[in-house]
Amino acid sequence: MPFDVLAARLWRRRSRIGLFAVLLFAMGTAFILAWPRAYVATAILAPAETNGIATSQILSPAPLLGGGLLDSRPSGNFAVYLATLRSPDAAAMLLRETALGTYLAARRQAGVTGAIRRAFGLVHPVSADDAADWLRRNLSVTPAQQTVTWTLAVAHRDRDLALSILSHLHAFAEAQIRRDLRTTVDRRLALLARRLTQETDVYQRQVLFDLVAQQQRFGLVLAADEAVAGRLVSAPSVEVDPSLPNRPLLLMLLAPAAMLLAAALAMLRITAEGARKRRLHAGYAD
């Protein structure tokens, strides 16, 4: 169908297209306004490797920065920190130490789907897999474009629970890395102590004593440094008013989308009518 003919037919149906677009916009607006809003808890961190006396640099003879000038991937203890935030251990910790399990259980039993689960006996206790799935969907980790800082954000309908989850995640990841480093230092000291009891050469014993002193220095650094992976630039905090979803933005995007959808449906109908008329003419011609 030529474009000018299609445009003319659309113009003749402009009132119906506009009415249908208004109906679509009203339905979308009702859905957006009924969508439960969530609070966002945020924290800004900088990798501990950015400091001159970073623990990871002291514990390692080689620098633990990125692979090159253009490599923006996290490295060192901070990379392990980011992975720990979404680990199964972190999800299990949230079930133990926060009210996330209670929230997930209540949400599972609410609404029509909850009634169906209860009717058919499909209600199961909340597991660590459920917490891990929620964590993957609601925790965001965003690097800054101009600086080395990273932003952690947790969205939740309960304002206090959002802040509690973010604080527990940060504390858990830091403690996990500190515990791993402490275990490494203790294992090295134990091995060196066993070698010292067996070594009789004076020069070798002096080398071993130097290594013991080095590991003891590492242990002292671990005990003194408050951050071994992510140093807080801005402590975890939560907004006063909920911000998700962004209703003004969604409504602004919904208006042209409703108009385009109404026009597309009108074009499909015009095309279908034209195809039907062509088939009728072909049948009469036969």
Secondary structure, DSSP 8 states (H G I E B T S, - for coil): --HHHHHHHHHHTHHHHHHHHHHHHHHHHHHHHHS--BEEEEEEEEEGGGSTT-HHHHH-SS--S-SSTT-----HHHHHHHHHHTSHHHHHHHHHHSSHHHHHHHHHHSHHHHHHHHHTT------HHHHHHHHHHHEEEEE-SSSS-EEEEEEESSHHHHHHHHHHHHHHHHHHHHHHHHHHHHHHHHHHHHHHHH---HHHHHHHHHHHHHHHHHHHHHHH-S-SSEEEEEEEEE-SS--BS-HHHHHHHHHHHHHHHHHHHHHHHHHHHHHHHHHHHHHHH-
